[in-house]
Amino acid sequence: MRHISHWIGGKPWSGEAARRGDVYNPATGQVTGTVDFAGRGEVAAAAAAAAAALPGWRETSLVKRASVMFAFRELLLWVPKTYATWADALGSRSVRSSGSASAGPVLARPEVG
């Protein structure tokens, strides 16, 4: 089974989560892995890493920052379309006619413990 953890400060987090949740295959509903839920400590570490990265980001040219943000936007727009196509090809009934995905179990939900 696959385990998904946090990515903080540009590297995988090496701690042990107090809480975890199941990851589901949206086409079958089967559990395919686990995901760590972030507690206060993990959120604080991520916020500190983001604050430490801010000076470098601030010094990056506006053109480069805009390029990075648009690339991120395109990735966010690509993932649901790709998932919907994949799920539809597998015959999943969790894909609505609009092309957006909707599975029985929650696919992803941000949580802070």
C-alpha atoms as one frame of an Amber mdcrd trajectory, in Angstrom:
protein
   0.000   0.000   0.000   1.146   3.504  -0.793   1.698   6.011   2.014   1.434
   9.766   1.399   3.046  12.162   3.832   3.848  15.873   3.963   6.313  17.858
   1.891   7.733  20.681   4.040  10.612  22.995   3.237  11.327  21.366  -0.123
  11.732  17.852   1.229   9.652  14.931   2.498   8.624  15.193   6.137  10.271
  12.549   8.320   8.028  12.690  11.404   5.317  10.332  12.576   1.726  11.573
  12.170  -0.657  11.319  15.092  -3.540  10.655  12.690  -3.853   9.052   9.274
  -6.642   8.482   6.812  -7.373   6.044   4.040  -6.802   6.804   0.343  -9.442
   5.356  -1.961  -9.410   4.303  -5.593 -12.332   6.393  -6.860 -13.235   3.878
  -9.547 -13.540   0.917  -7.172 -13.879   2.417  -3.708 -11.050   0.169  -2.486
  -8.456   1.473  -0.045  -5.138   1.862  -1.891  -3.049   3.598   0.755  -2.885
   5.978   3.673  -2.268   9.702   4.072  -0.886  11.588   7.068  -3.105  14.279
   8.574  -1.270  17.416   9.684  -1.341  18.426  13.319  -0.431  21.802  14.799
   3.293  21.000  14.695   3.289  20.103  11.014   1.280  23.216  10.138   3.689
  25.366  12.159   6.685  23.778  10.399   5.108  24.350   6.973   4.303  27.979
   7.841   7.874  28.533   9.079   9.279  27.013   5.871   7.024  29.251   3.779
   8.117  32.315   5.767  11.766  31.368   5.258  11.188  31.005   1.494   9.510
  34.409   1.178  12.661  36.556   0.846  13.893  34.498  -2.114  10.458  34.512
  -3.718  10.237  38.270  -3.204  13.557  38.727  -5.029  12.367  36.636  -7.980
  11.297  38.739 -10.964   7.602  39.405 -11.476   7.747  37.662 -14.862   9.226
  34.490 -13.316   6.727  34.506 -10.412   3.819  34.937 -12.832   5.182  32.093
 -14.963   5.373  29.781 -11.936   1.852  30.665 -10.776   0.337  30.165 -14.257
   2.089  26.800 -14.570   0.650  25.807 -11.178  -2.801  26.955 -12.306  -2.539
  24.848 -15.464  -1.584  21.822 -13.367  -4.595  22.350 -11.111  -6.871  22.615
 -14.145  -5.306  19.572 -15.836  -5.662  17.106 -12.949  -9.495  17.003 -12.712
  -9.865  16.748 -16.506  -7.328  13.936 -16.635  -8.970  12.131 -13.706 -12.424
  12.484 -15.274 -11.169  11.050 -18.570  -9.454   8.165 -16.773 -12.448   7.346
 -14.594 -14.811   7.554 -17.561 -12.590   5.169 -19.535 -12.815   2.673 -16.681
 -16.592   2.927 -16.696 -16.805   4.673 -13.339 -20.223   6.029 -12.544 -18.597
   8.669 -10.352 -18.011  11.033 -13.290 -20.834  13.471 -13.945 -21.698  14.658
 -17.429 -19.920  17.956 -16.674 -16.638  16.025 -16.646 -15.896  16.645 -12.994
 -15.135  13.737 -10.717 -17.188  12.800  -7.694 -16.503   9.624  -5.763 -18.357
   8.089  -2.846 -15.467   8.386  -0.368 -13.845  11.766   0.101 -10.877  11.950
  -2.284  -8.977  14.726  -0.553  -9.803  16.976   2.348  -7.404  19.367   4.075
  -7.419  18.800   7.814  -5.604  20.196  10.780  -5.703  18.131  13.965
